[in-house]
Amino acid sequence: MKIIALSLFINFIFCDYKIDNSSSEVKYYGVHPLHEWSGTSSSIIISANCNEKNTICDLIFKVPIISLNSGNDNRDSNMLKHLNAFTYPEIILEKKNVEIKEYSNSNIDCSLTINGKTKKTSIPLTVKKTTSTKYVISSRFNISLSDYEIELPKLLFIPIEDKINIDVRLTVED
């Protein structure tokens, strides 16, 4: 089951930020009583609407569900079905009024939309400025599939655990 929420990529609409696809990815982890599994995506889309100085931005991160890859075609196909990927093709994380600066494991309030359901959530965020124009962004959090009205997939009639762990690591350059 491919689920994540978060991560940055491709282009900011009103700002000049870019994501380095080669060093950015979202990983997700799940558990079934018979095994654990994981998957990744590095197809993250970001759009931003920033003030004139690019110091405060409204950010939207989107991960196309079809880009989530666990390495198992049957699992990935099942994930598309359970996430209603043809009706809701993206997982969306939105944060308004973000101050562009370094953060050290700071909790930020945001909205996460999965399966067409939007929930307010708080996620830990670390942002480190590595050069005068480059930031490394990371976060580790979990979601409950039931919060987004997602039916738990089953293997041998046994459902997966409701909790999905998500790790995000992004390199952003301005």
Backbone as CSV, one residue per row, in Angstrom:
resi,resn,N_x,N_y,N_z,CA_x,CA_y,CA_z,C_x,C_y,C_z
1,MET,0.855,-1.171,0.000,0.000,0.000,0.000,0.893,1.222,0.000
2,LYS,0.709,2.044,-0.938,1.582,3.192,-1.084,0.906,4.424,-0.538
3,ILE,1.416,4.928,0.554,0.838,6.118,1.144,1.943,7.008,1.644
4,ILE,1.806,8.172,1.411,2.661,9.183,1.977,1.936,10.490,1.916
5,ALA,2.468,11.261,2.483,1.968,12.570,2.406,3.110,13.480,2.557
6,LEU,3.483,14.103,1.884,4.513,15.103,2.011,5.567,14.911,0.976
7,SER,6.203,15.961,0.682,7.415,15.997,-0.088,7.325,17.007,-1.174
8,LEU,8.493,17.450,-1.536,8.591,18.577,-2.433,9.150,18.153,-3.771
9,PHE,8.742,18.847,-4.836,9.405,18.646,-6.118,9.049,19.655,-7.157
10,ILE,9.430,19.451,-8.264,9.415,19.995,-9.587,9.384,21.511,-9.654
11,ASN,8.324,22.229,-9.385,8.449,23.678,-9.556,7.550,24.452,-8.621
12,PHE,8.066,25.584,-8.171,7.277,26.531,-7.403,6.605,27.435,-8.430
13,ILE,5.348,27.715,-8.254,4.628,28.508,-9.238,5.086,29.961,-9.230
14,PHE,5.184,30.585,-8.080,5.524,32.005,-8.039,6.918,32.268,-7.483
15,CYS,7.628,31.274,-7.069,8.966,31.434,-6.510,9.960,30.665,-7.369
16,ASP,11.217,30.918,-7.140,12.256,30.281,-7.940,12.909,29.118,-7.208
17,TYR,12.173,28.362,-6.431,12.713,27.196,-5.741,12.632,25.986,-6.653
18,LYS,13.614,25.099,-6.515,13.634,23.861,-7.289,14.000,22.721,-6.357
19,ILE,13.477,21.539,-6.652,13.802,20.348,-5.882,14.817,19.536,-6.662
20,ASP,15.817,19.042,-5.966,16.803,18.144,-6.576,16.237,16.723,-6.494
21,ASN,15.708,16.234,-7.615,15.072,14.913,-7.647,16.029,13.793,-7.264
22,SER,17.300,13.958,-7.570,18.257,12.882,-7.319,18.543,12.674,-5.837
23,SER,18.253,13.665,-5.006,18.525,13.512,-3.569,17.273,13.756,-2.726
24,SER,16.102,13.598,-3.323,14.844,13.820,-2.609,13.941,12.608,-2.764
25,GLU,13.266,12.224,-1.675,12.310,11.122,-1.767,11.405,11.082,-0.547
26,VAL,10.275,10.426,-0.763,9.333,10.107,0.301,9.344,8.591,0.422
27,LYS,9.508,8.098,1.643,9.435,6.659,1.898,8.250,6.402,2.818
28,TYR,7.598,5.275,2.615,6.484,4.890,3.492,6.667,3.431,3.890
29,TYR,6.192,3.125,5.096,6.386,1.798,5.692,5.066,1.326,6.282
30,GLY,4.751,0.059,6.057,3.548,-0.531,6.624,3.838,-1.917,7.161
31,VAL,2.854,-2.428,7.913,3.017,-3.732,8.555,1.759,-4.571,8.340
32,HIS,1.988,-5.813,7.997,0.960,-6.851,7.968,1.457,-7.909,8.948
33,PRO,0.570,-8.624,9.631,1.050,-9.635,10.584,2.040,-10.646,10.003
34,LEU,2.033,-10.841,8.682,2.942,-11.803,8.069,4.237,-11.184,7.545
35,HIS,4.263,-9.857,7.382,5.472,-9.220,6.860,5.372,-7.694,6.964
36,GLU,6.514,-7.043,6.794,6.564,-5.587,6.696,6.875,-5.230,5.252
37,TRP,6.529,-4.029,4.847,6.783,-3.587,3.485,7.061,-2.094,3.475
38,SER,7.649,-1.642,2.378,7.950,-0.221,2.243,7.885,0.164,0.774
39,GLY,7.895,1.445,0.529,7.893,1.952,-0.832,8.439,3.366,-0.859
40,THR,8.636,3.875,-2.058,9.200,5.211,-2.213,8.544,5.952,-3.373
41,SER,8.740,7.260,-3.362,8.431,8.113,-4.499,9.407,9.270,-4.484
42,SER,9.874,9.639,-5.647,10.671,10.855,-5.753,10.042,11.774,-6.794
43,SER,8.748,11.586,-7.004,7.981,12.435,-7.934,7.097,13.377,-7.130
44,ILE,7.706,14.310,-6.463,6.964,15.234,-5.621,6.871,16.568,-6.341
45,ILE,5.722,17.173,-6.274,5.475,18.452,-6.936,5.244,19.496,-5.854
46,ILE,5.854,20.643,-5.997,5.649,21.721,-5.039,5.216,22.980,-5.771
47,SER,4.294,23.675,-5.183,3.950,25.002,-5.680,3.954,25.941,-4.488
48,ALA,4.339,27.166,-4.735,4.453,28.139,-3.658,3.988,29.505,-4.134
49,ASN,3.357,30.186,-3.230,2.982,31.567,-3.459,3.663,32.352,-2.348
50,CYS,4.696,33.118,-2.698,5.537,33.776,-1.694,5.400,35.291,-1.766
51,ASN,5.781,35.927,-0.649,5.811,37.391,-0.648,6.967,37.868,-1.518
52,GLU,7.089,39.176,-1.692,8.095,39.738,-2.603,9.520,39.343,-2.254
53,LYS,9.809,39.139,-0.974,11.171,38.802,-0.550,11.394,37.295,-0.455
54,ASN,10.369,36.493,-0.803,10.434,35.028,-0.673,10.754,34.586,0.755
55,THR,10.245,35.321,1.739,10.506,34.969,3.132,9.304,34.300,3.795
56,ILE,8.109,34.523,3.268,6.881,33.881,3.759,6.168,33.303,2.542
57,CYS,5.820,32.006,2.621,5.191,31.345,1.468,4.005,30.493,1.911
58,ASP,3.031,30.370,1.024,2.003,29.342,1.121,2.502,28.199,0.252
59,LEU,2.633,27.006,0.833,3.218,25.861,0.121,2.199,24.745,-0.063
60,ILE,2.260,24.106,-1.202,1.462,22.909,-1.475,2.410,21.859,-2.043
61,PHE,2.433,20.700,-1.398,3.230,19.558,-1.850,2.268,18.483,-2.330
62,LYS,2.551,17.925,-3.503,1.701,16.871,-4.055,2.561,15.677,-4.438
63,VAL,2.063,14.496,-4.110,2.711,13.252,-4.530,1.688,12.479,-5.350
64,PRO,1.960,12.282,-6.639,1.050,11.471,-7.452,1.025,10.036,-6.926
65,ILE,-0.153,9.541,-6.655,-0.281,8.194,-6.093,0.331,7.152,-7.022
66,ILE,0.205,7.354,-8.305,0.754,6.391,-9.264,2.276,6.300,-9.166
67,SER,2.937,7.314,-8.580,4.402,7.301,-8.463,4.890,6.478,-7.271
68,LEU,3.997,6.088,-6.382,4.394,5.308,-5.209,4.748,3.893,-5.640
69,ASN,5.911,3.418,-5.219,6.405,2.132,-5.706,6.954,1.306,-4.554
70,SER,6.316,0.166,-4.301,6.770,-0.742,-3.245,7.627,-1.877,-3.803
71,GLY,7.748,-1.932,-5.130,8.504,-3.022,-5.733,7.678,-4.278,-5.946
72,ASN,6.381,-4.225,-5.640,5.497,-5.368,-5.819,4.289,-4.881,-6.615
73,ASP,4.172,-5.302,-7.874,3.106,-4.804,-8.735,1.714,-5.097,-8.190
74,ASN,1.504,-6.275,-7.594,0.189,-6.598,-7.029,-0.153,-5.667,-5.876
75,ARG,0.794,-5.426,-4.996,0.578,-4.523,-3.865,0.295,-3.106,-4.370
76,ASP,1.072,-2.668,-5.358,0.909,-1.317,-5.886,-0.445,-1.150,-6.575
77,SER,-0.887,-2.148,-7.303,-2.198,-2.109,-7.945,-3.313,-2.058,-6.897
78,ASN,-3.166,-2.847,-5.851,-4.136,-2.862,-4.759,-4.182,-1.491,-4.078
79,MET,-3.012,-0.860,-3.925,-2.934,0.460,-3.318,-3.710,1.480,-4.140
80,LEU,-3.567,1.427,-5.468,-4.299,2.352,-6.337,-5.803,2.235,-6.101
81,LYS,-6.265,1.009,-5.936,-7.693,0.770,-5.700,-8.117,1.341,-4.340
82,HIS,-7.385,1.025,-3.293,-7.784,1.434,-1.949,-7.663,2.938,-1.717
83,LEU,-6.781,3.591,-2.443,-6.642,5.049,-2.308,-7.510,5.804,-3.305
84,ASN,-8.323,5.077,-4.078,-9.165,5.717,-5.084,-8.349,6.642,-5.980
85,ALA,-7.234,6.126,-6.465,-6.262,6.935,-7.206,-6.813,7.523,-8.499
86,PHE,-7.822,6.917,-9.075,-8.349,7.462,-10.323,-9.323,8.608,-10.058
87,THR,-9.858,8.675,-8.867,-10.708,9.801,-8.467,-9.892,10.866,-7.751
88,TYR,-8.960,10.445,-6.888,-8.106,11.357,-6.115,-6.647,10.982,-6.393
89,PRO,-6.073,11.486,-7.489,-4.767,11.000,-7.960,-3.553,11.495,-7.175
90,GLU,-3.745,12.383,-6.198,-2.599,12.932,-5.472,-2.835,12.928,-3.974
91,ILE,-1.744,12.819,-3.256,-1.723,13.082,-1.823,-1.200,14.512,-1.698
92,ILE,-1.892,15.334,-0.920,-1.579,16.767,-0.880,-1.328,17.210,0.550
93,LEU,-0.195,17.883,0.754,0.117,18.504,2.039,0.169,20.008,1.794
94,GLU,-0.572,20.766,2.601,-0.633,22.212,2.416,-0.304,22.922,3.726
95,LYS,0.543,23.934,3.608,0.929,24.759,4.755,0.924,26.214,4.314
96,LYS,0.191,27.033,5.038,0.117,28.466,4.731,1.045,29.250,5.653
97,ASN,1.523,30.372,5.140,2.350,31.307,5.916,3.588,30.660,6.528
98,VAL,4.338,29.959,5.712,5.581,29.325,6.163,6.698,30.362,6.099
99,GLU,7.366,30.549,7.208,8.546,31.407,7.202,9.712,30.575,6.676
100,ILE,10.382,31.060,5.626,11.494,30.335,5.026,12.734,30.601,5.867
101,LYS,13.090,29.598,6.672,14.224,29.698,7.589,14.604,28.294,8.012
102,GLU,15.610,28.178,8.871,15.977,26.869,9.415,15.023,26.500,10.554
103,TYR,14.698,25.215,10.623,13.869,24.664,11.694,14.608,23.463,12.256
104,SER,14.443,23.220,13.539,15.064,22.060,14.158,13.992,21.232,14.854
105,ASN,13.478,20.242,14.135,12.454,19.342,14.653,11.273,20.110,15.252
106,SER,10.862,21.159,14.564,9.735,21.985,14.988,8.442,21.381,14.466
107,ASN,7.416,21.364,15.291,6.118,20.880,14.834,5.423,21.990,14.061
108,ILE,4.947,21.646,12.872,4.199,22.609,12.076,2.796,22.067,11.836
109,ASP,1.834,22.957,11.876,0.456,22.599,11.583,0.230,22.725,10.088
110,CYS,-0.424,21.726,9.522,-0.685,21.721,8.087,-1.959,20.926,7.826
111,SER,-2.350,20.856,6.572,-3.491,20.050,6.150,-2.970,18.950,5.224
112,LEU,-3.457,17.739,5.446,-3.073,16.595,4.634,-4.337,16.019,3.996
113,THR,-4.313,15.863,2.670,-5.468,15.332,1.936,-5.072,14.014,1.278
114,ILE,-5.820,12.971,1.643,-5.637,11.635,1.069,-7.034,11.074,0.823
115,ASN,-7.224,10.430,-0.314,-8.515,9.812,-0.621,-9.641,10.853,-0.596
116,GLY,-9.313,12.094,-0.938,-10.308,13.159,-0.952,-10.709,13.670,0.413
117,LYS,-10.072,13.180,1.467,-10.382,13.608,2.845,-9.238,14.477,3.348
118,THR,-9.573,15.650,3.878,-8.558,16.578,4.387,-8.628,16.607,5.902
119,LYS,-7.474,16.452,6.522,-7.361,16.494,7.984,-6.270,17.473,8.371
120,LYS,-6.518,18.224,9.429,-5.472,19.067,10.018,-4.562,18.147,10.801
121,THR,-3.254,18.388,10.690,-2.283,17.560,11.393,-1.079,18.404,11.763
122,SER,-0.244,17.871,12.590,1.004,18.528,12.968,2.127,17.534,12.699
123,ILE,3.156,18.000,11.989,4.280,17.119,11.678,5.585,17.774,12.113
124,PRO,6.555,16.972,12.522,7.869,17.536,12.859,8.616,17.905,11.577
125,LEU,9.305,19.030,11.616,10.005,19.508,10.434,11.397,19.982,10.819
126,THR,12.374,19.518,10.051,13.742,20.000,10.193,14.153,20.578,8.846
127,VAL,14.652,21.813,8.861,15.136,22.478,7.661,16.521,23.007,7.974
128,LYS,17.504,22.562,7.203,18.879,23.021,7.376,19.340,23.690,6.087
129,LYS,19.942,24.855,6.236,20.511,25.549,5.091,21.931,25.026,4.932
130,THR,22.198,24.357,3.805,23.508,23.720,3.604,24.457,24.584,2.780
131,THR,23.908,25.468,1.950,24.709,26.458,1.225,23.883,27.743,1.189
132,SER,24.387,28.761,0.562,23.633,30.027,0.512,22.338,29.897,-0.279
133,THR,22.213,28.852,-1.107,21.005,28.690,-1.929,20.326,27.331,-1.766
134,LYS,20.797,26.487,-0.864,20.269,25.123,-0.771,19.813,24.798,0.652
135,TYR,18.646,24.123,0.731,18.091,23.653,2.000,17.871,22.146,1.921
136,VAL,18.065,21.469,3.045,17.686,20.063,3.172,16.536,20.015,4.163
137,ILE,15.434,19.426,3.729,14.207,19.365,4.519,13.939,17.907,4.863
138,SER,13.607,17.646,6.126,13.276,16.275,6.512,12.139,16.262,7.513
139,SER,11.408,15.151,7.502,10.310,14.945,8.440,10.065,13.452,8.567
140,ARG,9.617,13.054,9.727,9.236,11.661,9.996,7.956,11.708,10.816
141,PHE,6.888,11.085,10.292,5.600,11.095,10.977,4.815,9.863,10.552
142,ASN,3.633,9.680,11.125,2.786,8.568,10.698,1.359,9.060,10.523
143,ILE,0.607,8.279,9.770,-0.808,8.558,9.568,-1.586,7.285,9.845
144,SER,-2.870,7.444,10.114,-3.784,6.309,10.234,-4.672,6.289,9.008
145,LEU,-4.697,5.169,8.324,-5.516,5.061,7.121,-6.988,5.310,7.428
146,SER,-7.440,4.876,8.592,-8.851,5.058,8.955,-9.228,6.535,9.067
147,ASP,-8.266,7.411,9.392,-8.545,8.851,9.452,-8.953,9.395,8.086
148,TYR,-8.565,8.702,7.020,-8.854,9.133,5.662,-9.862,8.202,4.981
149,GLU,-10.582,7.452,5.797,-11.632,6.544,5.347,-11.142,5.580,4.270
150,ILE,-9.944,5.048,4.507,-9.354,4.076,3.584,-9.557,2.682,4.166
151,GLU,-10.203,1.838,3.378,-10.392,0.450,3.781,-9.030,-0.223,3.835
152,LEU,-8.755,-0.927,4.930,-7.458,-1.575,5.077,-7.329,-2.754,4.106
153,PRO,-6.292,-2.744,3.270,-6.059,-3.887,2.384,-5.800,-5.151,3.191
154,LYS,-6.103,-6.287,2.597,-5.950,-7.572,3.282,-5.063,-8.506,2.476
155,LEU,-4.343,-9.329,3.202,-3.602,-10.436,2.620,-4.024,-11.678,3.383
156,LEU,-4.507,-12.688,2.663,-5.037,-13.913,3.288,-6.115,-13.580,4.307
157,PHE,-6.972,-12.626,3.969,-8.113,-12.177,4.772,-7.713,-11.448,6.047
158,ILE,-6.435,-11.122,6.188,-5.937,-10.405,7.371,-5.541,-8.996,6.935
159,PRO,-6.127,-7.957,7.570,-5.818,-6.585,7.151,-4.427,-6.130,7.606
160,ILE,-3.882,-5.150,6.873,-2.636,-4.518,7.297,-2.931,-3.661,8.532
161,GLU,-1.883,-3.239,9.223,-2.071,-2.321,10.347,-2.528,-0.968,9.816
162,ASP,-3.277,-0.265,10.618,-3.848,1.026,10.237,-2.783,2.116,10.103
163,LYS,-1.690,2.004,10.833,-0.670,3.047,10.862,0.348,2.853,9.738
164,ILE,0.626,3.953,9.020,1.655,3.986,7.981,2.689,5.024,8.408
165,ASN,3.958,4.635,8.440,5.045,5.557,8.792,5.579,6.197,7.513
166,ILE,5.913,7.479,7.611,6.375,8.233,6.453,7.653,8.976,6.804
167,ASP,8.661,8.860,5.930,9.913,9.598,6.044,10.069,10.450,4.791
168,VAL,10.433,11.714,4.992,10.608,12.633,3.874,11.992,13.247,3.967
169,ARG,12.674,13.289,2.833,13.961,13.986,2.739,14.009,14.682,1.393
170,LEU,14.155,16.007,1.427,14.132,16.805,0.218,15.295,17.765,0.186
171,THR,15.810,17.986,-1.006,16.821,19.021,-1.213,16.192,20.085,-2.095
172,VAL,16.143,21.311,-1.574,15.506,22.429,-2.266,16.533,23.511,-2.494
173,GLU,16.526,24.058,-3.711,17.473,25.120,-4.038,16.702,26.334,-4.538
174,ASP,17.162,27.529,-4.124,16.517,28.748,-4.641,17.417,29.482,-5.600
